[in-house]
Amino acid sequence: MIRGNNALDAGEAAVDAKGTCTAEDYWNLPEGHRAELIDGELWDMTSPNRAHQRLAGEMFRAVSDYIDSHKLPCEADIAPFAVNLFANDTTFVEPDVLVVCDKGKLSDRGCEGAPDFVVEVVSPSDARRDYVVKLNLYSTAGVREYWIVDPQLRRTMVYRYEEDAAPQILPFDLPVESGICPGFAVVMAELV
């Protein structure tokens, strides 16, 4: 029931009669331990390396400053930040950067429902989760825009679910524009 490189000891998370983990398990993780609850499994999250954290932080700063300076009715947040993706306590994820334009979704626990815009910075150990698992989750949940930023491949894949299912793939040296924050663009090579 627990996946990831540094899986929790099986005794640390209770499972229900079907052998799945629950929202209660997610909220009762040991202090400082991060995981995501996906399909009844707790996916362990390793600490990001410095380059990952710097890129996520710079991306957060850029989009947050843009939202503030253009007085957009949205809020940007950065991990660790719990997202109850379907607002039904079945799936909790922690995107690296997220933007929520319906502030009614924000609570003391985090975000209750799909954010409008999500950015995941790919870590080598979690690439499958960002490229496959979260891609499907975000599409199904109603995320409007999803960026997969891959420092190793030096590219950003942009999914604008309201426009087209096909991704736009941009190298790090070209600007990436947001459909959620009109006029916002960033060159990833300038952030790393």
Buried (B, 14 or more C-beta within 10 A) or exposed (E): BBBBEEBBEEEBBEBEEEEBBBBEBBEEBEEEEBBBBBEBBBBBBEEBEEEBBBBBBBBBBBBBEBBEEEEBEBBBBBBEBBBBBBBEBBBBBBBBBBBBBBEEBBEEEBBBBBBBBBBBBBBEBBBEBBBEBBBEBBBEBBBBBBBBBBBEBEBBBBBBBEEEEEBBEBEBEEEBBBBBBEEBEBBBEEBE
